[in-house]
Amino acid sequence: MCRVDRGNYVPKHAYVDTPQYIGYDATISAPHMHGACLELLADHMTPGKRVLDVGVGSGYLAACMALLVGETGKVVGIDVVPELVDLAEKNLNADNKLELEQLTIRIGDGWAGSPDDGPFDAIHVGAAAAETPKSLLEQLANGGRMVIPVGPEGENQLLIQYDKDDDGKITEKILMGVRYVPLVRGQEEQEE
């Protein structure tokens, strides 16, 4: 996190340890939550690994992840809100991180993930899903880990860690209570 200046990703109060509004009904998580999630996923974001960042928002965490996986890895950051994808690209450019070849930022539905880019060794979800999206568990590689906040909007939510073993068996571990903005469904998901 020290190699990515949060000041390039937050309009004001970048170094205060609280979530900050970034526009479009979205926030950037507090630095302690970014640190906790990076630590939980660290062993799954080593050089050469594939990572999915759902709800890329400002682009900050995707930049951190891209540095961890190195030039031989791949980080895909998706957001359903086109303006947030634009914001992430603007911020990454200001921080000279947009040129990282291992980093791709694009519009995408977090509930659907990015199946064409998987499987992923690590998946981070930066917004709370009412229930864990099955598609994300399917895109988790054997030996991989996903960290996701789960729970209804405005109510008690839990940060949950999912691990998939080498045989594809998934285990769930509740980590802590949290409060996140909701994971917005893409248009196709809303119509179903």
C-alpha positions as CSV (number, residue, x, y, z in Angstrom):
1,M,0.0,0.0,0.0
2,C,3.0,2.3,0.5
3,R,3.8,2.1,-3.2
4,V,0.4,3.5,-4.2
5,D,-0.4,7.1,-3.1
6,R,-4.0,7.1,-1.9
7,G,-4.0,10.9,-2.5
8,N,-4.3,10.1,-6.2
9,Y,-7.5,8.1,-5.7
10,V,-9.5,10.2,-3.2
11,P,-10.7,13.7,-3.7
12,K,-10.1,14.8,-0.1
13,H,-9.1,13.4,3.3
14,A,-7.2,10.7,1.5
15,Y,-5.2,9.6,4.6
16,V,-8.0,9.6,7.1
17,D,-8.9,6.1,8.2
18,T,-12.6,6.2,7.2
19,P,-14.5,5.3,4.0
20,Q,-14.6,8.3,1.7
21,Y,-17.3,9.2,-0.9
22,I,-16.0,9.1,-4.4
23,G,-19.2,9.8,-6.3
24,Y,-21.9,7.7,-8.0
25,D,-23.2,6.3,-4.7
26,A,-19.8,4.7,-4.1
27,T,-17.1,4.9,-1.5
28,I,-13.4,4.0,-1.2
29,S,-12.9,1.7,1.8
30,A,-11.0,2.9,4.8
31,P,-7.3,2.2,4.6
32,H,-7.5,-0.3,7.5
33,M,-10.0,-2.4,5.5
34,H,-7.9,-2.3,2.3
35,G,-4.9,-3.4,4.5
36,A,-7.0,-6.2,6.0
37,C,-8.2,-7.5,2.7
38,L,-4.7,-7.3,1.1
39,E,-3.3,-9.2,4.0
40,L,-6.0,-11.9,3.8
41,L,-5.4,-12.3,0.1
42,A,-1.6,-11.8,0.1
43,D,-0.6,-15.5,-0.3
44,H,-2.9,-15.6,-3.4
45,M,-1.5,-12.5,-5.0
46,T,2.1,-13.4,-5.6
47,P,3.9,-12.9,-8.9
48,G,2.2,-14.7,-11.7
49,K,-1.2,-15.0,-10.0
50,R,-4.6,-13.9,-11.4
51,V,-6.8,-11.5,-9.4
52,L,-10.3,-10.1,-9.8
53,D,-11.2,-6.8,-8.1
54,V,-15.0,-6.5,-8.1
55,G,-16.2,-2.9,-7.6
56,V,-13.0,-1.3,-8.7
57,G,-14.3,2.1,-7.7
58,S,-11.3,4.5,-7.5
59,G,-8.8,2.0,-8.8
60,Y,-6.7,2.2,-5.6
61,L,-6.8,-1.4,-4.5
62,A,-6.4,-2.7,-8.1
63,A,-3.2,-0.7,-8.3
64,C,-1.9,-2.3,-5.1
65,M,-2.9,-5.7,-6.4
66,A,-1.1,-5.2,-9.7
67,L,2.1,-4.4,-8.0
68,L,1.8,-7.6,-5.9
69,V,1.2,-10.0,-8.9
70,G,4.0,-8.3,-10.9
71,E,4.5,-8.3,-14.6
72,T,3.7,-12.0,-14.9
73,G,0.4,-11.8,-13.2
74,K,-3.0,-10.3,-14.1
75,V,-5.4,-8.1,-12.3
76,V,-8.9,-7.4,-13.7
77,G,-10.8,-4.6,-12.1
78,I,-14.5,-4.4,-13.0
79,D,-17.3,-2.0,-12.0
80,V,-20.9,-1.8,-13.3
81,V,-20.9,2.0,-13.1
82,P,-19.2,3.4,-16.3
83,E,-18.3,6.6,-14.6
84,L,-16.4,4.7,-11.9
85,V,-14.4,2.9,-14.5
86,D,-13.5,6.3,-16.0
87,L,-12.6,7.6,-12.6
88,A,-10.4,4.6,-11.9
89,E,-8.6,5.0,-15.2
90,K,-8.1,8.7,-14.5
91,N,-6.7,8.0,-11.0
92,L,-4.5,5.2,-12.2
93,N,-3.1,7.5,-15.0
94,A,-2.4,10.3,-12.4
95,D,-0.5,7.7,-10.3
96,N,1.4,6.3,-13.4
97,K,-0.2,2.9,-12.8
98,L,-2.4,2.8,-15.9
99,E,0.6,1.7,-17.9
100,L,1.0,-1.5,-15.9
101,E,0.4,-4.2,-18.5
102,Q,-0.8,-6.6,-15.8
103,L,-3.8,-4.3,-15.0
104,T,-7.1,-4.2,-16.9
105,I,-10.0,-2.0,-15.8
106,R,-13.3,-2.3,-17.5
107,I,-17.1,-2.1,-17.2
108,G,-18.4,-5.4,-15.8
109,D,-21.2,-6.8,-13.6
110,G,-19.7,-7.8,-10.2
111,W,-22.5,-10.4,-9.8
112,A,-21.3,-12.1,-13.0
113,G,-17.6,-11.6,-12.5
114,S,-15.3,-12.0,-15.5
115,P,-15.4,-15.6,-16.5
116,D,-13.3,-15.1,-19.7
117,D,-10.4,-13.9,-17.6
118,G,-10.5,-16.6,-14.9
119,P,-10.0,-18.7,-13.0
120,F,-8.7,-16.3,-10.3
121,D,-6.3,-17.1,-7.5
122,A,-7.8,-14.2,-5.5
123,I,-11.1,-12.4,-5.7
124,H,-11.8,-9.2,-3.8
125,V,-15.3,-7.7,-3.7
126,G,-15.5,-4.1,-2.5
127,A,-19.3,-3.9,-2.1
128,A,-21.8,-6.0,-0.1
129,A,-23.7,-8.7,-1.9
130,A,-27.1,-9.6,-0.4
131,E,-25.9,-13.2,-0.9
132,T,-22.6,-14.6,-2.2
133,P,-22.7,-14.7,-6.0
134,K,-22.3,-18.3,-7.2
135,S,-20.6,-17.1,-10.4
136,L,-17.7,-15.7,-8.4
137,L,-17.2,-19.0,-6.5
138,E,-17.2,-20.8,-9.8
139,Q,-14.5,-18.4,-11.1
140,L,-12.3,-19.0,-8.0
141,A,-9.3,-21.3,-9.0
142,N,-8.6,-24.4,-7.0
143,G,-6.3,-23.2,-4.2
144,G,-7.8,-19.7,-4.4
145,R,-9.4,-17.3,-1.9
146,M,-12.2,-14.8,-2.1
147,V,-13.0,-12.1,0.4
148,I,-16.5,-10.5,0.2
149,P,-18.8,-8.5,2.4
150,V,-22.3,-10.2,2.5
151,G,-25.5,-8.9,3.9
152,P,-28.5,-6.6,3.2
153,E,-28.0,-2.9,2.5
154,G,-27.9,-0.8,5.7
155,E,-28.1,-3.8,8.0
156,N,-25.6,-6.2,9.6
157,Q,-23.1,-7.4,7.0
158,L,-20.2,-9.9,7.4
159,L,-16.8,-10.0,5.7
160,I,-16.5,-13.6,4.6
161,Q,-13.5,-15.5,3.4
162,Y,-14.1,-18.4,0.9
163,D,-11.3,-20.8,0.2
164,K,-11.4,-23.4,-2.6
165,D,-9.1,-26.4,-2.0
166,D,-7.2,-28.3,-4.6
167,D,-10.1,-30.6,-5.1
168,G,-12.6,-27.7,-5.6
169,K,-14.2,-28.0,-2.2
170,I,-15.2,-24.6,-0.8
171,T,-15.0,-23.6,2.9
172,E,-16.4,-20.4,4.4
173,K,-15.0,-18.4,7.3
174,I,-16.8,-15.4,8.8
175,L,-14.1,-12.8,9.6
176,M,-15.9,-9.7,11.1
177,G,-18.9,-7.5,11.0
178,V,-18.6,-4.7,8.3
179,R,-20.7,-2.0,6.6
180,Y,-20.3,-1.6,2.8
181,V,-22.3,0.0,0.0
182,P,-24.4,-2.5,-1.9
183,L,-23.0,-4.5,-4.8
184,V,-25.0,-3.2,-7.7
185,R,-26.4,-5.7,-10.2
186,G,-25.9,-5.1,-13.9
187,Q,-28.8,-4.5,-16.2
188,E,-29.0,-8.2,-17.4
189,E,-29.0,-9.4,-13.7
190,Q,-31.9,-7.0,-12.9
191,E,-34.0,-8.2,-15.8
192,E,-33.8,-11.9,-14.7
